[in-house]
Amino acid sequence: MYSDDRTAPVLALLRANPLALVVTPGEHAPLGTHAPVLFRHGPGGVDEETLAADGTSLVGSTLVGHMNVRNPQWTAMREGDRALVVFQGPHGYVSPTVYGVTPAAPTWDFTAVHVVGTLRPTVDPAEVLEIVRDTARRLEAGFGQGWDQESSVDYFREIAPGVGAFELQVESVQTMFKLSQEKPEPMRRRIVEDFEGSESATHRKVAALMRSRGLVRMDEEAEELR
């Protein structure tokens, strides 16, 4: 009910939520770091748009990320290590007061993608610089205000030795889009309307996602059924 293995929604969540939790094996306990992780290409070098359009599985794709070389997790990272990368999408607490029925129980609607794959860390200056520049370019395009990095390339080269980059070859993908699908449509509508009026940006994002996924009827259709 909650999983969604379609490639397009998975890629959309990764693109909108690039700060991922990277978990790798440690000597005494798993190690974790929040780091920007981006889709690089699909199997055989296929680009994101093509992969999303044809619905090919994300398995075999390559993700890239980076972290500080002094990070103990980076120090312990070895080629061939398997990693779990967790992308957290929109989420929000649903109070029973929204349902308008008794008895009721609270819940937490959320979206997430868990990617498992094999790591290939690199400190090669050219490769690190390419990954860092591409990451900065794409994050600026998605979240920034049009900053042009060209005047800062020399500075990027200065700081690159302190950066460790990595590729992740995707082996499996698990998804969770828990958006109150188990509730009747009128109850989902109340959740959406409550979230849309919330001061919480994450609540409003959940509401927008529920609407975009067709979990509530269009306003005109709902009015006709009243």
C-alpha positions as CSV (number, residue, x, y, z in Angstrom):
1,M,0.0,0.0,0.0
2,Y,2.7,2.5,0.9
3,S,5.6,1.5,-1.4
4,D,6.0,3.1,-4.8
5,D,8.6,1.5,-7.0
6,R,7.9,3.8,-10.0
7,T,11.2,5.4,-11.0
8,A,9.9,9.0,-11.5
9,P,8.5,9.5,-8.0
10,V,11.7,8.0,-6.5
11,L,13.9,10.3,-8.5
12,A,11.7,13.3,-7.7
13,L,12.1,12.6,-4.0
14,L,15.9,12.2,-4.3
15,R,16.1,15.5,-6.3
16,A,14.0,17.5,-3.8
17,N,15.8,16.0,-0.7
18,P,19.5,15.6,-1.5
19,L,20.8,15.8,2.1
20,A,20.8,12.1,2.8
21,L,22.0,10.0,5.7
22,V,24.9,7.8,4.6
23,V,25.3,4.7,6.8
24,T,28.4,2.4,6.5
25,P,29.9,-0.4,8.6
26,G,32.1,0.6,11.5
27,E,34.5,-1.3,13.8
28,H,32.2,-1.2,16.8
29,A,28.9,0.3,15.4
30,P,27.5,1.6,12.2
31,L,28.7,5.0,11.1
32,G,26.5,7.7,9.8
33,T,26.9,11.2,8.2
34,H,24.4,13.5,6.6
35,A,25.8,14.5,3.2
36,P,24.6,15.7,-0.2
37,V,24.0,12.7,-2.4
38,L,22.8,13.1,-6.0
39,F,21.8,10.9,-8.9
40,R,24.6,10.8,-11.4
41,H,23.3,8.4,-14.2
42,G,21.3,5.3,-14.7
43,P,22.5,1.9,-15.9
44,G,24.7,2.3,-19.0
45,G,25.0,6.1,-18.5
46,V,21.3,6.8,-19.0
47,D,20.3,10.3,-17.9
48,E,17.7,11.0,-15.2
49,E,15.0,12.2,-17.6
50,T,15.2,9.1,-19.8
51,L,15.3,6.8,-16.7
52,A,12.2,8.5,-15.3
53,A,10.3,8.4,-18.6
54,D,10.9,4.7,-19.4
55,G,10.5,3.5,-15.8
56,T,13.7,1.5,-15.7
57,S,14.6,0.4,-12.2
58,L,17.1,2.6,-10.2
59,V,19.1,-0.6,-9.6
60,G,22.4,-0.3,-11.4
61,S,22.4,3.5,-11.3
62,T,25.2,5.6,-9.8
63,L,24.8,8.1,-7.0
64,V,27.6,10.5,-6.0
65,G,28.3,12.4,-2.7
66,H,31.1,13.8,-0.7
67,M,32.1,14.5,2.9
68,N,35.1,15.9,4.8
69,V,38.2,13.6,4.6
70,R,38.7,14.0,8.4
71,N,35.3,12.5,9.0
72,P,35.9,9.1,10.8
73,Q,33.4,7.6,8.5
74,W,35.3,8.6,5.5
75,T,38.6,7.4,7.1
76,A,37.0,4.0,7.6
77,M,35.4,3.8,4.1
78,R,36.8,1.2,1.7
79,E,36.0,0.4,-1.9
80,G,33.5,-2.4,-2.0
81,D,31.9,-1.5,1.3
82,R,28.1,-1.6,1.2
83,A,26.2,1.5,2.4
84,L,22.7,2.4,3.2
85,V,21.6,5.9,2.0
86,V,18.4,7.3,3.5
87,F,16.6,10.1,1.7
88,Q,13.8,11.7,3.9
89,G,11.0,13.3,2.1
90,P,8.0,15.4,3.3
91,H,6.5,14.2,6.6
92,G,4.1,15.3,9.4
93,Y,2.3,14.4,12.5
94,V,-1.4,13.7,12.1
95,S,-3.5,14.5,15.2
96,P,-6.7,12.5,15.8
97,T,-8.5,15.8,16.1
98,V,-8.3,16.1,12.3
99,Y,-10.3,12.9,11.7
100,G,-13.5,14.1,13.4
101,V,-14.3,10.6,14.7
102,T,-13.8,8.7,18.0
103,P,-12.1,6.4,18.8
104,A,-9.0,7.4,16.8
105,A,-5.2,7.2,17.1
106,P,-2.5,9.6,16.0
107,T,0.0,8.7,13.2
108,W,2.9,10.2,11.3
109,D,2.6,10.4,7.5
110,F,6.0,10.4,5.8
111,T,8.0,9.6,2.7
112,A,11.4,8.1,2.4
113,V,13.7,6.2,0.0
114,H,16.3,3.8,1.3
115,V,19.1,2.9,-1.2
116,V,21.6,0.1,-0.6
117,G,24.7,-0.1,-2.8
118,T,28.4,-0.6,-3.1
119,L,30.8,2.3,-2.5
120,R,33.8,3.5,-4.5
121,P,35.5,6.3,-2.5
122,T,37.9,8.6,-4.3
123,V,40.4,11.4,-3.4
124,D,41.6,11.9,-7.0
125,P,41.8,15.7,-7.3
126,A,40.2,15.9,-10.7
127,E,37.4,13.5,-9.8
128,V,36.7,15.2,-6.5
129,L,36.6,18.6,-8.1
130,E,34.2,17.3,-10.8
131,I,31.8,15.9,-8.2
132,V,31.9,19.0,-6.0
133,R,31.4,21.4,-8.9
134,D,28.6,19.3,-10.3
135,T,27.0,19.1,-6.9
136,A,27.2,22.8,-6.3
137,R,25.9,23.5,-9.8
138,R,22.8,21.3,-9.3
139,L,22.1,22.4,-5.8
140,E,22.3,26.0,-6.8
141,A,19.9,25.4,-9.7
142,G,17.5,23.6,-7.4
143,F,17.7,25.7,-4.2
144,G,19.8,28.7,-4.8
145,Q,19.5,32.1,-6.5
146,G,21.5,31.7,-9.7
147,W,25.0,31.9,-8.2
148,D,27.7,31.4,-10.9
149,Q,30.6,29.3,-9.5
150,E,33.1,30.2,-12.3
151,S,34.8,32.9,-10.3
152,S,35.3,30.5,-7.4
153,V,36.8,27.5,-9.2
154,D,40.3,28.3,-8.0
155,Y,38.9,28.3,-4.4
156,F,37.2,25.0,-5.1
157,R,40.6,23.6,-6.1
158,E,42.1,24.9,-2.8
159,I,39.6,23.2,-0.6
160,A,39.3,20.0,-2.7
161,P,42.1,18.2,-0.9
162,G,39.9,18.3,2.2
163,V,37.0,16.6,0.5
164,G,36.5,12.9,0.0
165,A,34.0,12.0,-2.8
166,F,32.3,8.7,-3.4
167,E,30.2,6.9,-5.9
168,L,27.5,4.4,-4.9
169,Q,26.4,1.7,-7.3
170,V,22.7,1.0,-6.5
171,E,21.8,-2.6,-5.6
172,S,18.4,-2.2,-4.1
173,V,15.8,0.5,-3.4
174,Q,13.0,0.5,-0.8
175,T,10.4,3.2,-0.7
176,M,7.8,4.4,1.7
177,F,5.1,6.9,0.8
178,K,2.8,6.7,3.8
179,L,0.2,9.3,3.1
180,S,-2.9,8.0,4.9
181,Q,-3.9,5.8,1.9
182,E,-5.7,3.5,4.3
183,K,-8.1,6.2,5.3
184,P,-11.4,6.9,3.5
185,E,-11.2,9.8,1.0
186,P,-13.2,12.3,3.1
187,M,-10.8,11.7,6.0
188,R,-7.8,12.2,3.7
189,R,-9.3,15.5,2.5
190,R,-9.6,16.7,6.1
191,I,-5.9,15.8,6.6
192,V,-4.9,17.7,3.4
193,E,-6.9,20.8,4.3
194,D,-5.5,20.8,7.9
195,F,-1.9,20.5,6.6
196,E,-2.5,23.2,4.0
197,G,-3.4,25.6,6.8
198,S,-0.5,24.6,9.0
199,E,2.4,26.9,9.8
200,S,4.7,23.9,9.2
201,A,6.4,23.9,5.8
202,T,6.7,20.1,6.0
203,H,3.0,19.7,6.6
204,R,2.2,21.8,3.6
205,K,4.6,19.8,1.5
206,V,2.8,16.6,2.6
207,A,-0.5,18.1,1.6
208,A,0.8,19.1,-1.9
209,L,2.2,15.6,-2.4
210,M,-1.1,14.0,-1.4
211,R,-2.9,16.2,-3.9
212,S,-0.4,15.5,-6.7
213,R,-0.8,11.7,-6.1
214,G,-4.5,11.9,-6.4
215,L,-5.3,10.9,-2.8
216,V,-8.0,13.5,-2.6
217,R,-10.6,14.3,-5.2
218,M,-10.4,17.6,-7.2
219,D,-12.4,20.3,-5.5
220,E,-15.0,20.4,-8.2
221,E,-15.6,16.6,-8.0
222,A,-15.8,16.7,-4.2
223,E,-18.3,19.5,-4.4
224,E,-20.5,17.5,-6.8
225,L,-20.6,14.6,-4.3
226,R,-21.8,16.7,-1.4
